[in-house]
């Protein structure tokens, strides 16, 4: 599945979860985008893909070697 966020088409993989988590995912992404630079070194502009595992989302970036974790509850 893919979502449209911040003018980008981003692939999303669901593991132990389903598409019903998309509204929570979008809300968490918007909150993270607004807080960028305040609490994380993750570059949201380089967001490449997302994995949703249960009620957690893992964001993967082209620029960062690691990943960012978001709680979706």
Biopython code that builds the backbone (N, CA, C, O; Angstrom):
import numpy as np
from Bio.PDB.StructureBuilder import StructureBuilder

atoms = [
    (1, "UNK", "N", (0.849, -1.168, 0.000)),
    (1, "UNK", "CA", (0.000, 0.000, 0.000)),
    (1, "UNK", "C", (0.900, 1.239, 0.000)),
    (1, "UNK", "O", (2.047, 1.197, 0.444)),
    (2, "UNK", "N", (0.349, 2.332, -0.508)),
    (2, "UNK", "CA", (1.086, 3.595, -0.546)),
    (2, "UNK", "C", (0.197, 4.695, 0.011)),
    (2, "UNK", "O", (-1.026, 4.653, -0.122)),
    (3, "UNK", "N", (0.838, 5.689, 0.644)),
    (3, "UNK", "CA", (0.113, 6.869, 1.116)),
    (3, "UNK", "C", (0.752, 8.103, 0.499)),
    (3, "UNK", "O", (1.922, 8.087, 0.116)),
    (4, "UNK", "N", (-0.016, 9.154, 0.409)),
    (4, "UNK", "CA", (0.466, 10.435, -0.084)),
    (4, "UNK", "C", (0.669, 11.329, 1.123)),
    (4, "UNK", "O", (-0.295, 11.673, 1.808)),
    (5, "UNK", "N", (1.921, 11.713, 1.397)),
    (5, "UNK", "CA", (2.217, 12.571, 2.534)),
    (5, "UNK", "C", (3.314, 13.547, 2.152)),
    (5, "UNK", "O", (4.337, 13.152, 1.593)),
    (6, "UNK", "N", (3.107, 14.805, 2.449)),
    (6, "UNK", "CA", (4.104, 15.849, 2.211)),
    (6, "UNK", "C", (4.552, 15.865, 0.748)),
    (6, "UNK", "O", (5.740, 15.979, 0.444)),
    (7, "UNK", "N", (3.567, 15.745, -0.149)),
    (7, "UNK", "CA", (3.804, 15.761, -1.591)),
    (7, "UNK", "C", (4.687, 14.620, -2.082)),
    (7, "UNK", "O", (5.405, 14.759, -3.072)),
    (8, "UNK", "N", (4.626, 13.483, -1.375)),
    (8, "UNK", "CA", (5.391, 12.306, -1.778)),
    (8, "UNK", "C", (4.510, 11.074, -1.679)),
    (8, "UNK", "O", (3.640, 10.981, -0.813)),
    (9, "UNK", "N", (4.746, 10.141, -2.570)),
    (9, "UNK", "CA", (4.094, 8.841, -2.552)),
    (9, "UNK", "C", (4.999, 7.890, -1.769)),
    (9, "UNK", "O", (6.101, 7.573, -2.215)),
    (10, "UNK", "N", (4.539, 7.438, -0.609)),
    (10, "UNK", "CA", (5.388, 6.664, 0.296)),
    (10, "UNK", "C", (4.819, 5.261, 0.470)),
    (10, "UNK", "O", (3.651, 5.112, 0.828)),
    (11, "UNK", "N", (5.633, 4.222, 0.222)),
    (11, "UNK", "CA", (5.156, 2.859, 0.434)),
    (11, "UNK", "C", (5.019, 2.544, 1.928)),
    (11, "UNK", "O", (5.865, 2.917, 2.740)),
    (12, "UNK", "N", (3.929, 1.848, 2.264)),
    (12, "UNK", "CA", (3.673, 1.453, 3.651)),
    (12, "UNK", "C", (3.437, -0.045, 3.684)),
    (12, "UNK", "O", (2.624, -0.575, 2.926)),
    (13, "UNK", "N", (4.158, -0.726, 4.573)),
    (13, "UNK", "CA", (4.003, -2.156, 4.791)),
    (13, "UNK", "C", (3.347, -2.366, 6.143)),
    (13, "UNK", "O", (3.728, -1.727, 7.124)),
    (14, "UNK", "N", (2.362, -3.257, 6.204)),
    (14, "UNK", "CA", (1.675, -3.560, 7.453)),
    (14, "UNK", "C", (2.058, -4.954, 7.927)),
    (14, "UNK", "O", (1.936, -5.931, 7.187)),
    (15, "UNK", "N", (2.527, -5.033, 9.185)),
    (15, "UNK", "CA", (2.882, -6.297, 9.809)),
    (15, "UNK", "C", (2.120, -6.366, 11.132)),
    (15, "UNK", "O", (2.278, -5.492, 11.984)),
    (16, "UNK", "N", (1.312, -7.378, 11.302)),
    (16, "UNK", "CA", (0.472, -7.515, 12.503)),
    (16, "UNK", "C", (-0.439, -6.298, 12.673)),
    (16, "UNK", "O", (-0.753, -5.904, 13.796)),
    (17, "UNK", "N", (-0.850, -5.724, 11.584)),
    (17, "UNK", "CA", (-1.707, -4.550, 11.581)),
    (17, "UNK", "C", (-2.420, -4.511, 10.228)),
    (17, "UNK", "O", (-2.192, -5.372, 9.379)),
    (18, "UNK", "N", (-3.282, -3.513, 10.031)),
    (18, "UNK", "CA", (-3.933, -3.378, 8.733)),
    (18, "UNK", "C", (-4.151, -1.905, 8.405)),
    (18, "UNK", "O", (-3.719, -1.015, 9.137)),
    (19, "UNK", "N", (-4.828, -1.676, 7.295)),
    (19, "UNK", "CA", (-5.020, -0.317, 6.787)),
    (19, "UNK", "C", (-5.839, 0.568, 7.725)),
    (19, "UNK", "O", (-5.887, 1.781, 7.520)),
    (20, "UNK", "N", (-6.478, 0.009, 8.738)),
    (20, "UNK", "CA", (-7.262, 0.804, 9.689)),
    (20, "UNK", "C", (-6.367, 1.734, 10.520)),
    (20, "UNK", "O", (-6.866, 2.658, 11.164)),
    (21, "UNK", "N", (-5.072, 1.499, 10.507)),
    (21, "UNK", "CA", (-4.124, 2.333, 11.254)),
    (21, "UNK", "C", (-3.695, 3.570, 10.468)),
    (21, "UNK", "O", (-2.963, 4.407, 10.997)),
    (22, "UNK", "N", (-4.135, 3.702, 9.222)),
    (22, "UNK", "CA", (-3.705, 4.825, 8.384)),
    (22, "UNK", "C", (-4.058, 6.187, 8.991)),
    (22, "UNK", "O", (-3.197, 7.066, 8.983)),
    (23, "UNK", "N", (-5.276, 6.420, 9.520)),
    (23, "UNK", "CA", (-5.549, 7.737, 10.113)),
    (23, "UNK", "C", (-4.595, 8.074, 11.271)),
    (23, "UNK", "O", (-4.142, 9.213, 11.382)),
    (24, "UNK", "N", (-4.291, 7.099, 12.126)),
    (24, "UNK", "CA", (-3.354, 7.334, 13.220)),
    (24, "UNK", "C", (-1.946, 7.585, 12.687)),
    (24, "UNK", "O", (-1.205, 8.402, 13.233)),
    (25, "UNK", "N", (-1.582, 6.878, 11.619)),
    (25, "UNK", "CA", (-0.268, 7.070, 11.006)),
    (25, "UNK", "C", (-0.134, 8.481, 10.444)),
    (25, "UNK", "O", (0.871, 9.149, 10.684)),
    (26, "UNK", "N", (-1.134, 8.936, 9.704)),
    (26, "UNK", "CA", (-1.102, 10.292, 9.130)),
    (26, "UNK", "C", (-1.020, 11.338, 10.238)),
    (26, "UNK", "O", (-0.262, 12.302, 10.132)),
    (27, "UNK", "N", (-1.796, 11.149, 11.295)),
    (27, "UNK", "CA", (-1.773, 12.090, 12.415)),
    (27, "UNK", "C", (-0.386, 12.130, 13.063)),
    (27, "UNK", "O", (0.122, 13.208, 13.368)),
    (28, "UNK", "N", (0.223, 10.969, 13.274)),
    (28, "UNK", "CA", (1.554, 10.917, 13.881)),
    (28, "UNK", "C", (2.604, 11.541, 12.964)),
    (28, "UNK", "O", (3.516, 12.217, 13.439)),
    (29, "UNK", "N", (2.483, 11.321, 11.658)),
    (29, "UNK", "CA", (3.430, 11.920, 10.707)),
    (29, "UNK", "C", (3.318, 13.441, 10.712)),
    (29, "UNK", "O", (4.333, 14.138, 10.693)),
    (30, "UNK", "N", (2.093, 13.956, 10.737)),
    (30, "UNK", "CA", (1.901, 15.406, 10.779)),
    (30, "UNK", "C", (2.466, 15.996, 12.054)),
    (30, "UNK", "O", (3.083, 17.061, 12.020)),
    (31, "UNK", "N", (2.269, 15.323, 13.184)),
    (31, "UNK", "CA", (2.803, 15.805, 14.461)),
    (31, "UNK", "C", (4.326, 15.784, 14.442)),
    (31, "UNK", "O", (4.966, 16.708, 14.944)),
    (32, "UNK", "N", (4.906, 14.744, 13.870)),
    (32, "UNK", "CA", (6.364, 14.636, 13.795)),
    (32, "UNK", "C", (6.925, 15.699, 12.858)),
    (32, "UNK", "O", (7.962, 16.298, 13.145)),
    (33, "UNK", "N", (6.250, 15.933, 11.749)),
    (33, "UNK", "CA", (6.697, 16.969, 10.798)),
    (33, "UNK", "C", (6.691, 18.341, 11.463)),
    (33, "UNK", "O", (7.596, 19.144, 11.237)),
    (34, "UNK", "N", (5.676, 18.614, 12.281)),
    (34, "UNK", "CA", (5.589, 19.893, 12.981)),
    (34, "UNK", "C", (6.634, 20.051, 14.061)),
    (34, "UNK", "O", (7.049, 21.168, 14.368)),
    (35, "UNK", "N", (7.069, 18.929, 14.649)),
    (35, "UNK", "CA", (8.060, 18.961, 15.731)),
    (35, "UNK", "C", (9.475, 18.753, 15.230)),
    (35, "UNK", "O", (10.407, 18.666, 16.030)),
    (36, "UNK", "N", (9.649, 18.672, 13.930)),
    (36, "UNK", "CA", (10.959, 18.367, 13.360)),
    (36, "UNK", "C", (12.024, 19.322, 13.884)),
    (36, "UNK", "O", (11.837, 20.539, 13.904)),
    (37, "UNK", "N", (13.123, 18.753, 14.298)),
    (37, "UNK", "CA", (14.220, 19.565, 14.809)),
    (37, "UNK", "C", (14.126, 19.815, 16.304)),
    (37, "UNK", "O", (15.121, 20.190, 16.924)),
    (38, "UNK", "N", (12.970, 19.621, 16.892)),
    (38, "UNK", "CA", (12.809, 19.875, 18.320)),
    (38, "UNK", "C", (13.149, 18.651, 19.161)),
    (38, "UNK", "O", (13.674, 18.779, 20.267)),
    (39, "UNK", "N", (12.847, 17.450, 18.631)),
    (39, "UNK", "CA", (13.048, 16.261, 19.449)),
    (39, "UNK", "C", (13.685, 15.100, 18.708)),
    (39, "UNK", "O", (13.914, 14.046, 19.300)),
    (40, "UNK", "N", (13.972, 15.269, 17.442)),
    (40, "UNK", "CA", (14.486, 14.153, 16.660)),
    (40, "UNK", "C", (15.494, 14.638, 15.633)),
    (40, "UNK", "O", (15.442, 15.782, 15.179)),
    (41, "UNK", "N", (16.408, 13.754, 15.276)),
    (41, "UNK", "CA", (17.359, 14.066, 14.223)),
    (41, "UNK", "C", (16.919, 13.429, 12.909)),
    (41, "UNK", "O", (17.635, 13.517, 11.911)),
    (42, "UNK", "N", (15.756, 12.792, 12.898)),
    (42, "UNK", "CA", (15.238, 12.137, 11.700)),
    (42, "UNK", "C", (14.818, 13.179, 10.670)),
    (42, "UNK", "O", (14.102, 14.126, 10.995)),
    (43, "UNK", "N", (15.260, 13.006, 9.441)),
    (43, "UNK", "CA", (14.949, 13.948, 8.358)),
    (43, "UNK", "C", (13.660, 13.512, 7.654)),
    (43, "UNK", "O", (13.679, 12.614, 6.813)),
    (44, "UNK", "N", (12.542, 14.156, 8.004)),
    (44, "UNK", "CA", (11.254, 13.807, 7.405)),
    (44, "UNK", "C", (11.221, 14.086, 5.908)),
    (44, "UNK", "O", (10.442, 13.466, 5.183)),
    (45, "UNK", "N", (12.046, 15.000, 5.439)),
    (45, "UNK", "CA", (12.080, 15.306, 4.005)),
    (45, "UNK", "C", (12.663, 14.161, 3.194)),
    (45, "UNK", "O", (12.417, 14.067, 1.992)),
    (46, "UNK", "N", (13.435, 13.286, 3.838)),
    (46, "UNK", "CA", (14.051, 12.160, 3.153)),
    (46, "UNK", "C", (13.320, 10.844, 3.441)),
    (46, "UNK", "O", (13.861, 9.768, 3.188)),
    (47, "UNK", "N", (12.099, 10.927, 3.965)),
    (47, "UNK", "CA", (11.313, 9.735, 4.279)),
    (47, "UNK", "C", (11.154, 8.869, 3.037)),
    (47, "UNK", "O", (10.705, 9.337, 1.991)),
    (48, "UNK", "N", (11.534, 7.586, 3.171)),
    (48, "UNK", "CA", (11.539, 6.686, 2.025)),
    (48, "UNK", "C", (10.444, 5.624, 2.102)),
    (48, "UNK", "O", (9.793, 5.332, 1.100)),
    (49, "UNK", "N", (10.239, 5.046, 3.287)),
    (49, "UNK", "CA", (9.218, 4.013, 3.440)),
    (49, "UNK", "C", (8.815, 3.898, 4.895)),
    (49, "UNK", "O", (9.509, 4.397, 5.780)),
    (50, "UNK", "N", (7.685, 3.235, 5.143)),
    (50, "UNK", "CA", (7.153, 3.086, 6.489)),
    (50, "UNK", "C", (6.730, 1.640, 6.699)),
    (50, "UNK", "O", (6.154, 1.015, 5.808)),
    (51, "UNK", "N", (7.020, 1.114, 7.882)),
    (51, "UNK", "CA", (6.505, -0.183, 8.293)),
    (51, "UNK", "C", (5.616, 0.043, 9.500)),
    (51, "UNK", "O", (6.044, 0.659, 10.476)),
    (52, "UNK", "N", (4.381, -0.446, 9.449)),
    (52, "UNK", "CA", (3.479, -0.373, 10.583)),
    (52, "UNK", "C", (3.426, -1.768, 11.195)),
    (52, "UNK", "O", (3.007, -2.729, 10.550)),
    (53, "UNK", "N", (3.861, -1.862, 12.459)),
    (53, "UNK", "CA", (3.888, -3.127, 13.177)),
    (53, "UNK", "C", (2.988, -2.971, 14.396)),
    (53, "UNK", "O", (3.362, -2.322, 15.374)),
    (54, "UNK", "N", (1.804, -3.567, 14.335)),
    (54, "UNK", "CA", (0.847, -3.403, 15.423)),
    (54, "UNK", "C", (0.432, -1.946, 15.532)),
    (54, "UNK", "O", (-0.156, -1.389, 14.605)),
    (55, "UNK", "N", (0.740, -1.326, 16.676)),
    (55, "UNK", "CA", (0.405, 0.090, 16.892)),
    (55, "UNK", "C", (1.652, 0.966, 16.873)),
    (55, "UNK", "O", (1.680, 2.031, 17.489)),
    (56, "UNK", "N", (2.671, 0.517, 16.170)),
    (56, "UNK", "CA", (3.923, 1.268, 16.055)),
    (56, "UNK", "C", (4.265, 1.447, 14.582)),
    (56, "UNK", "O", (3.966, 0.587, 13.754)),
    (57, "UNK", "N", (4.891, 2.569, 14.267)),
    (57, "UNK", "CA", (5.344, 2.814, 12.897)),
    (57, "UNK", "C", (6.851, 3.044, 12.916)),
    (57, "UNK", "O", (7.370, 3.751, 13.780)),
    (58, "UNK", "N", (7.537, 2.449, 11.970)),
    (58, "UNK", "CA", (8.972, 2.642, 11.809)),
    (58, "UNK", "C", (9.187, 3.378, 10.495)),
    (58, "UNK", "O", (8.786, 2.909, 9.430)),
    (59, "UNK", "N", (9.823, 4.531, 10.589)),
    (59, "UNK", "CA", (10.069, 5.363, 9.419)),
    (59, "UNK", "C", (11.508, 5.166, 8.963)),
    (59, "UNK", "O", (12.435, 5.222, 9.772)),
    (60, "UNK", "N", (11.688, 4.942, 7.696)),
    (60, "UNK", "CA", (13.020, 4.751, 7.130)),
    (60, "UNK", "C", (13.317, 5.913, 6.187)),
    (60, "UNK", "O", (12.469, 6.319, 5.392)),
    (61, "UNK", "N", (14.525, 6.435, 6.289)),
    (61, "UNK", "CA", (14.919, 7.604, 5.522)),
    (61, "UNK", "C", (16.059, 7.274, 4.576)),
    (61, "UNK", "O", (16.888, 6.410, 4.863)),
    (62, "UNK", "N", (16.096, 7.965, 3.453)),
    (62, "UNK", "CA", (17.216, 7.834, 2.520)),
    (62, "UNK", "C", (18.491, 8.397, 3.130)),
    (62, "UNK", "O", (19.583, 7.894, 2.867)),
    (63, "UNK", "N", (18.356, 9.437, 3.941)),
    (63, "UNK", "CA", (19.510, 10.149, 4.476)),
    (63, "UNK", "C", (20.056, 9.526, 5.759)),
    (63, "UNK", "O", (21.250, 9.636, 6.039)),
    (64, "UNK", "N", (19.205, 8.882, 6.529)),
    (64, "UNK", "CA", (19.634, 8.343, 7.821)),
    (64, "UNK", "C", (19.888, 6.849, 7.722)),
    (64, "UNK", "O", (19.189, 6.136, 7.001)),
    (65, "UNK", "N", (20.889, 6.383, 8.447)),
    (65, "UNK", "CA", (21.173, 4.959, 8.452)),
    (65, "UNK", "C", (20.246, 4.214, 9.396)),
    (65, "UNK", "O", (20.060, 3.005, 9.253)),
    (66, "UNK", "N", (19.668, 4.908, 10.345)),
    (66, "UNK", "CA", (18.766, 4.274, 11.298)),
    (66, "UNK", "C", (17.319, 4.455, 10.906)),
    (66, "UNK", "O", (16.983, 4.723, 9.752)),
    (67, "UNK", "N", (16.481, 4.301, 11.903)),
    (67, "UNK", "CA", (15.063, 4.478, 11.654)),
    (67, "UNK", "C", (14.462, 5.236, 12.823)),
    (67, "UNK", "O", (15.065, 5.337, 13.891)),
    (68, "UNK", "N", (13.271, 5.765, 12.608)),
    (68, "UNK", "CA", (12.567, 6.512, 13.629)),
    (68, "UNK", "C", (11.330, 5.724, 14.019)),
    (68, "UNK", "O", (10.666, 5.148, 13.158)),
    (69, "UNK", "N", (11.015, 5.692, 15.300)),
    (69, "UNK", "CA", (9.870, 4.975, 15.818)),
    (69, "UNK", "C", (8.766, 5.951, 16.200)),
    (69, "UNK", "O", (9.034, 6.979, 16.822)),
    (70, "UNK", "N", (7.534, 5.638, 15.836)),
    (70, "UNK", "CA", (6.379, 6.457, 16.243)),
    (70, "UNK", "C", (5.322, 5.550, 16.863)),
    (70, "UNK", "O", (5.009, 4.495, 16.313)),
    (71, "UNK", "N", (4.774, 5.955, 18.001)),
    (71, "UNK", "CA", (3.645, 5.244, 18.589)),
    (71, "UNK", "C", (2.373, 5.759, 17.934)),
    (71, "UNK", "O", (2.217, 6.967, 17.752)),
    (72, "UNK", "N", (1.465, 4.863, 17.580)),
    (72, "UNK", "CA", (0.254, 5.250, 16.871)),
    (72, "UNK", "C", (-0.995, 5.189, 17.735)),
    (72, "UNK", "O", (-2.100, 5.046, 17.212)),
    (73, "UNK", "N", (-0.839, 5.294, 19.025)),
    (73, "UNK", "CA", (-2.020, 5.253, 19.918)),
    (73, "UNK", "C", (-2.202, 6.554, 20.636)),
    (73, "UNK", "O", (-3.137, 6.700, 21.423)),
]
sb = StructureBuilder()
sb.init_structure("model")
sb.init_model(0)
sb.init_chain("A")
sb.init_seg("    ")
for serial, (resi, resn, name, xyz) in enumerate(atoms, 1):
    if name == "N":
        sb.init_residue(resn, " ", resi, " ")
    sb.init_atom(name, np.array(xyz, "f"), 0.0, 1.0, " ", f" {name:<3s}", serial, name[0])
structure = sb.get_structure()
